[in-house]
Each structure stands twice: as C-alpha cells, then as structure tokens.
Amino acid sequence: MCGIVGYIGGQQAYPILIEGLSKLEYRGYDSAGVALLDDSGVEIIKSVGRLQNLEEKVGNEVPAGTMGIGHTRWATHGRPCDENAHPHSDCSGQYVVIHNGIIENYHALREWLTSVGHTFRSETDTEVLAHLVEHYFQGDLKQTVRQVLEKVTGSYGIVVMSERDPDRLICARKDSPLIIGLGDGENFIASDIPALLKYTRDTIILEDGELAEVTRDSVVVEGSDGKQLQKEIYHVKWDAVAAEKEGYDHFMLKEIHEQPKAIRDTLRGRLTEGGLVNLAELNLAEDQIWQLRKIVMVACGTAYHAGLVGKYVFENLLRLPVEVDVASEFRYRDPLLGEDTLVVVISQSGETADTLAAMRLARQKGSPVVAITNVVGSTVSREADRVLYTWAGPEIAVASTKAYTTQLVVLYLLALQLGQTAGIVAEEEIKNMTEALQNIPADVERILEQEESVKDFANHIKDWEHAFFIGRGLDYAVALEGSLKLKEISYIHAEAYAAGELKHGTLALITENIPIIALATQPALYEKMWSNIKEVKARDAYVFGIVTAGDDETEKEVDVIFAIPKTIPILSPILSVIPLQLISYHASVLRGCDVDKPRNLAKSVTVE
Amino acid sequence: MCGIVGYIGGQQAYPILIEGLSKLEYRGYDSAGVALLDDSGVEIIKSVGRLQNLEEKVGNEVPAGTMGIGHTRWATHGRPCDENAHPHSDCSGQYVVIHNGIIENYHALREWLTSVGHTFRSETDTEVLAHLVEHYFQGDLKQTVRQVLEKVTGSYGIVVMSERDPDRLICARKDSPLIIGLGDGENFIASDIPALLKYTRDTIILEDGELAEVTRDSVVVEGSDGKQLQKEIYHVKWDAVAAEKEGYDHFMLKEIHEQPKAIRDTLRGRLTEGGLVNLAELNLAEDQIWQLRKIVMVACGTAYHAGLVGKYVFENLLRLPVEVDVASEFRYRDPLLGEDTLVVVISQSGETADTLAAMRLARQKGSPVVAITNVVGSTVSREADRVLYTWAGPEIAVASTKAYTTQLVVLYLLALQLGQTAGIVAEEEIKNMTEALQNIPADVERILEQEESVKDFANHIKDWEHAFFIGRGLDYAVALEGSLKLKEISYIHAEAYAAGELKHGTLALITENIPIIALATQPALYEKMWSNIKEVKARDAYVFGIVTAGDDETEKEVDVIFAIPKTIPILSPILSVIPLQLISYHASVLRGCDVDKPRNLAKSVTVE
C-alpha cells in the first residue's frame, strides 16, 4: 500500500525521486524517505508525515547522486515515525532497501539476526531484509537478493541498492506491484505508473516471482528459476493531466462530478442499437451459464458494497443463488467452490491483496472467474479468466465514488448479459433496463445540480460524532456504502443498519437530534420503512430522507428530503448513493478533514 | 412488544393489573396506563415513564372496579408521552382499547374517521381502534370488535372494554401473542404468562385470527369464521421464582452466571452414552438429509449472530452451503426456497414478528423448517415443522446472554446430528466434539471465576463513546455479538469488523487509546490477526485481546489479555462471548445505565 520509486541514470536522482513520490503519495503518506548513492557512499534522509516534511528537512542541502530509491509509507509493522520510515539499511549502512508488503516470518528472522550480532533500529518487518542482504553479501548484489528472498515468506515489492556493488538497482516482486520504466541512458522503478509518466511511457511490468537488475543502460529480468526472461514492453496510454483536480477543491469532488461521464464510458459499446446487451469480452456460452448453480462475489470495502447490490440484482433477474463475501473472510473459510460456481471479483485497483488471493483460490478450485476492475494491466486483470473493466479513469481520492457507481453499471450489464444469453430474462425486460440505464448519466447530472441542498444537512451532521444509515433491501446495501463514505473521510462514527434490525439493539443509541439518513427508494418497502422512520422519530432523531421523485408520503415522515429522479427501482442504487457521497464530502470539508487523504487509510490495499 | 393485562372477576381490579404489568414491564416501559370500569363508567389513568410513575400518580386514590385493562408501552407510532400511552378511548370515552402490534392502514382510517367527525387525542395507530368501535357499535361489543378487525390490516393483540356493553372483555390476536388465564369466578388476559402466574396456571393460548369473549364465569373463543372453538387448557409449569434475580444486582448478571446450568440443561438427554448425538425431536431421515442442497438460517439481533456462527459450523462439518439472513431482509427479497432447502429459524421468545413471518414464508414455499426457541408454546414453536428448544429458562434481561450460548449449543447439536445421520461426519470426530461440548459448562465456570479481571478494561471503556471489535472467521461472528451487547446496554457506539476489512475505511476512526476488543482464538488465523492488531496498535489504540490459554504470542501484541480455556477451535464462540458479556455488563453498570431495561429497547420484538 506504500509507494516505491527508483532511479538510475545520468541526472541528479533526488528531484526525480521526489517528483515520483509526489504522484504516489495517495498510496501512503505517514512518512517518506530517500536514499542516494554517489562516490562518497549511501546517504539516507527520512521524515515522518507527508512528503513535504521530507522536503523541508532536506531544504537546500539536496543529497547528490545519480541513482537512488524513495518511498512513501503506510504503516503496518511499527507506527509512523522517522525510524520506521523507509529506506532501511543494515548495521553498516552500506545496503539499503525499500519495500511494500509484509514479511510474515520477520519475527523469527529478527531474533536470529539479533543472535548473530545484528542491531535493529526500527520496529519494521522491512529492516530484516537489509540485514539479511548484509549477512549474505559476497560481492554480487543480485545473487544476494535472490538468496535473501528464499528465506522470507510474505509479500513484497522491493528495491535494493548497495555501495558494495554500485551502478545497479535490484528489484523483485511477490504479491505487490512493481514496474520498470525505460529511458535513454536511464531507467526507473515504481510501484505505480503515475510516478513514471513525466519521464517515460515505456514500461516492463514485473510478475510474481520475477527479479530484475536495472542499470543505466540495461534491464535484465529473471524468473524465479533464475533464467533470463524476454519481457514485453507495455506502452502506457494514460494522460497525466487526467489525474489532476481540474479546478475542483478535491479529487473526491472532481470524481463525484465525473460520474455521468464515467457511467457513459462504461456503457459505451456494450449495448446494441436494439437495446440488448453486448458484453463481448464476457464470452460465456448458453450451456456454460446453465451449468452454473451459484454465483459468489468477493471484494473488499466499497467494492464489497457493490457486490451486495449485485446479489439483489442477480438473484432477482436470474433466480440463481448469490453469496457475497469479504475477501479477507472468504479466503479462510474453506469456501465451497467448483466448476458450477461463477466467482465475480471486484477491485478498483486490481491490486487488492485479499481479493487477488481469493481470485487465485477460486481459479485453483476450478471456478470460472470474472474480474471487475478499473485498472488495465493490474494483477487482477492479468490473472482473471475474464475481465470486465469499469471505464472510470484514474481514481485518486482514497474514498471511492466513481469506481463504485461504474462497478454497479458493470454488475447490471453482467446480470443482463447472463440472462439474455441463457434466455432467462425476457427481451422486453432487458430493453426496459437498458433504456433506463442509458438515462442514468442524465439522472446523475440532475442529482449533482441539487448539490447545494445537501449542505444544510452536512452542516447538522458535522457537529456529531455518530450517525446512522437505515434502509431495507437494495437501500440497505447503499446505506452500508454511505456510512463507509462518511466514516472514512469525516471520521464521524457512522453505521448502517437494515432498518428492521434497529429494534434489536441499536435503537438504544438513538438520542435527540442524532442524524439518521433513511433511504426509501423501493416502493414495495415504503410502508415498512415508514414504521422504521417513525421508530427513530419517536426518539427525536433528525432524519434525512432519500426518496424517489413523486413520493409525497415519505416526505411527511422526515425532517429533510432529497428526491432522486424516478427510475426502475432495481437501478436506484446508482442514483441514491450520489447524495450520500455529497453529504460525506461536505461534512468532511466542514470538519476540516483532509478529504482526499484521510488519516490511516491508503487508496489500494495491497497487504492483507 | 408492549405488555397487556386484563381482569374481570370479583376482586378490585387495580392491584391485579398493576401486579401483572410489573411482571411484563421488561416487554416495554416507556409509558403505562390502566382503565377500570364500574357502575359510574370508565376511568382511565396513564403516565409516561416506568410503571412506578403511574402508581405515584394514582397515589391513594385507587380507581374502583372489578374489571379493567392495563398496558405497558414501547413506542412505535408516536413518541412516549401521557397522550400516547394506552388505554385509548373514543370521543365519548365509553370504549377503551389496549393494543400490541401495528395497524398498518391507520393513516387512511384516521383520515376517514376525522372526516366523519371523530377527534383524535394521540399520535398512535391504536386510537383508530377505539373510534372504530364507537363508529360501529350497535349494542353488542363482540360483534363490533369483529367488524372493526375486518377493517384493519397489520398485527394486533387487543383487549376492548366498554360501559355500553359491560361485564365482558373482548380480546383478539393476529401476529401478537395473547393468553387467557382461567380463575374461579374471575378470568385474566395477558400478553405473556408471567403476568398471570400469581393468580392461575390454567391458560388458553389464542391463535391468529381468534377472538374471545371473557366474562367473570366464562371464556368463549371463536375462530375467524365466527364459529365457537373448543380450546385446550394449557397448564403452565414454570416456577415464578425462577424469574427473580436471586441475589444478583441485575437479571443480566444472573443470566450470565446461569450459563453453565443452561448449557448443561440444553445438552441433557441429547447425547448417547457412546458420545453420539441423539436429537430425537429432529426426526429427519438419512435420505431427507441427502436431498438438501442448501441451509438457510433466519433470525434477528443476537439470534442472527448465533446463525452466523452456525454458518461456519455447518459449512465446515457438512460441506453444504449455508446462507444466514436477517429476518426483516429475508422476507422482502423473494428468497430462493423449496424442498431442497432446510430453513433454520432462531428466536429466543418464539414471538419475533419478522422471524415468524419468515418461517411462514418458508413453509409456504415447501421448505422444511427447524425452529430453535426458548419458549414452549410460543407461536414459532407451535407453527414450525420441528422444534429444538434451548433449555435456558426465562430470560428477563433485554440483552440476551444465556439464550445466545444455548442457541449455539443447539446449532452444534443440529449440525452433528445431520452429519451423523447422513454419515457425512466421522464418528470419531463426533465423539471428539461431544466430549468437548460436555466440558463446555465447566469451561464457562472457569471463565466466570475470572470476572474480576475484566473490570479494569470496563473501566477504561466506560469513558469512551466508541469501541471496535475485530476478529476473523468465527471470531468475527462473536465480535458482532459482543459489539451488539456493549451497544445496547452501555450506549457506547460499538461496531464489529472483520479484521481484514478495517483497512478499507474504518481504520480512519482509530485514535489514541480508543478501545479495541480483538478476538484471536483460531490458531489458523493467528498470524493474520497479529497483523491486524499491529495496524491498530500502530495508531495507539488500547487493545483487549481474547485468546486461548497457552497462546503466549498474541499476548505480546495486546495491552490486556483474557484467556479462555482451550477447546476445539470450532467450539470457541460459546466461551469467547462470555468475557464480552461481562465487559458489557460492567461498562453498563459503571456508566450508570439501566442494565436490564436499556432505553428504547424491549425484550422480544413482536412488531416488524
């Protein structure tokens, strides 16, 4: 979940490392550090906090060297502080390492290294790597790193540098992304493409188990057997400008407003002129679909909430049982999988460690896997049998918005395609749904025009440390996502409840004026929701209701109302989540929080 | 969820009504009221708050009358206040009604009644019943009530009394329990047995759709077709003393300490001398079990959390897919049911409205139903195909403790019985499990002996308004129950997370010293839990760890440790929940909360 940058070439490395790290800061930002190598040896500078702290610490005394490595950290082992920031070095200070991931057996390794005389300066798992390099070094850095990696279990993207074998960076990956950027007389290493875009668009993507020796003029990649590999060069087509804020105060607000476009892009080319679905990349034949007895959706965080919506949609349209599971739970409960179970994994980044591991487990057990991801070339996209991309563009804000709504769009398309191919859903129903889907971007635009109207409620909620979201059915799935959004960026302890469950405990927490967000967009559940709204109103809660335009009855029950345009009820989650995103955003701004980079969180969770 | 008492006989009714209500106060206690009828007409006295408030209001001016009705309320429609308390009367004050349940079409009825000249004094749904009686009355109260009930939709247990047709109480039920107690020259009506125990043990249990006319000397019960029924007399064997606190400060603490006995009672007679399972009442043959393709567990609140443990247990032992669903959600998502799906419903009271409705839906769709309940004669127990009782005895505290652990015991027995009958689980494994199960009561006793050791942590937690519970797998299911317990009785906003999901948002809420309860009882997940504990320790959280005796490694990671006796890991939930119950109890006491009767909550939720 951290950010890695490496440089070796003819230019001074420090500004290049800082520039690259600044593009990766959204991946981790509790501390940062760089190590430079020149004739006088290795120089390491580290600082807790944002990258800016590091730059202030360096000031005008910029470290010299035409090769170096840099890192922005998101703490796992050991709290954020100068000592725990990367790069880490050995006792002699001659070997330096930066690392993403987790070394699982670091405890035992550390005890052994201590017993043979090594002294540790940090609480991190990473530091054992530096001492191991020192321990095994016999002149050849690449050979040493290979030897070291044989000793460790866990996940890593690492870069190693040493004054004892200079003029080369050694890097390797297992379950943590790493990319090499190719220049002219210079080469780059990074955990993510944005760090390289200013310098090069020609890249080599390392796979699990691969190790590379990068010099000024060459890149040699070896497989886990030590044999040299011929790697394809991947040319990045991304536009660097697309990752800027474009006049919005925050990436999150920009991304909320990009949703009409993102949804249009995600629908583009996937509907026929006759209103049917054409998800060509799915490539599942009728008999393959009829063989399915179950669908399992696996994801984490916001993507998991998209899966919960998916469950309702798939069960409703296909009458096929659907399980949704948190990836970190799914992996360890020995799930029942096989050829008759379609596994749908959802990950914006395509690098979410638990989701990736769950996908591998499913493939190993013979289940067909469909991956929904936003990042072309991501590990998930490369390993899945079938990939359905959300064309949302880069999502920089930690709090996911356009990734979620486009994941929903893809899930609707997937359910419809399966139903269409297998003849389970009538053509008329498919056409009704696709017509409504094509209206969704304009519906979202109409919601965004009402942005001002959520500000009063955001102003009420900002003074509270608690909030509750309630809904039934699809509205409950959206309530979960709304509460996560509020929680992660405003630090208000928000929790979502299936409205009928409130009485079984949580109602004890309802006090005068406490903010409640009630979703009531499903006509079949209106009366039940009114009863639940009355329950909290009877305790004097302050209720913000999200309803469908034209529903005058619910309006009578709540304190503030927000109406979304009328659509087919099963599609309402794409619309009803938008006011929830806006409430969270404005509450976060009013509370003075760092909207795009909430404390303790990172954009894509590449450790377990 | 409210409490109902009625009396007609030769004694003064007021003390009898108050005595009965005092035994039902755990079912609802935001307001109370009585109505007495004598020659001078109807007198109604009501008061917001506990029953004691009503008694103080009455003082020495005890209302006269040898017949009357009384009610303790738990607000649904309209907040707690004098006006909204029951009994409700019509415009003339001649007809009085008490009611449990919800009248769903009250809005339309109220508008119509207002338009024809009726004036309403309360915000309740119940008041329409009184005005309807007034509207339709033509001399015969029984006929009038029958006519009124044809106009309403919803659920009800009602008692109606009128000075225009005196010397009789009319009562009726639909989806809300009602019992008639038989005396000598006097008769009683109540929503629950404890209200009657002081006066009689001979009862008639009304079924849905039944209506009764109760006079001093007779009880006539009619079916929904108006025909008179011959009802069985049910003799209550319960001991009234069993429902007292027995020296403990609170019912909850008493019930926590009753768990060894409750678990022993629940196991009694269900294991053979050879260590196999003998759940004779299940009565499912081998071929019926092999026909099952899926198990669905449906419940609310704490019972739902028991179902989550059940999912792990059943999937692990039987390799059969298990879905667990909140009853209020299950009913409205058009679930996939049929003969090949075993539905397990769990409800302590056997009266939980949503669970009951879910059970009826399952039966209607042809699924075999097994009910797990604690109350003999409850609606669930009477309507299920098969009933497995938890022999926990009456549970008075709103926060469920012994019901949960005995529900777990029954779930283990059920899984083992299915596996044993169908030959899916090896005898050796069954014997290991039953041996460990028989040790559980003694294990629980050993945990209870450590009660003092949770007090320091309870003292830490009492100053916080937030707390988080984390765990993986079975530990996550227990974490959910622990957080509900803390939330409902201490009003601390507690939330449980699958430990691997923290990083996907909730970690933003972790600040210095915030209390975290981490469960780490599953050896296969130790290392993953350590990583998650480190994540919160890195943000300076204060961590209470629940581990298995002998696990020295986890101890190093946490601030406070509580070790449960070693058992088979799959059985650990019965043990690990006990320290969580104790923490909640002591935190609640330290915060000065009303442990047994938390605000806004009622013991059994008989409305949707």
Interface residues (C-beta under 8 A of the other chain):
Chain A: M1 A75 T76 H77 G78 R79 P80 I102 E104 K294 C300 G301 T302 Y304 Y312 E315 N316 R319 L320 P321 E323 V326 A327 S328 E329 Y332 R333 D334 L336 D354 E465 H466 R472 G473 Y476 L484 K487 E488 I489 Y491 H493 E495 A498 A499 G500 E501 K503 H504 G505 T506 L507 A508 L509 I510 A524 L525 E527 K528 S531 K534 E535 K537 A538 R539 D540 P598 R599 N600 L601 A602 V605 V607 E608
Chain B: M1 A75 T76 H77 G78 R79 P80 I102 E104 K294 C300 G301 T302 Y304 Y312 E315 N316 R319 L320 P321 E323 V326 A327 S328 E329 Y332 R333 D334 L336 D354 E465 H466 R472 G473 Y476 L484 K487 E488 I489 Y491 H493 E495 A498 A499 G500 E501 K503 H504 G505 T506 L507 A508 L509 I510 A524 L525 E527 K528 S531 K534 E535 K537 A538 R539 D540 P598 R599 N600 L601 A602 V605 V607 E608
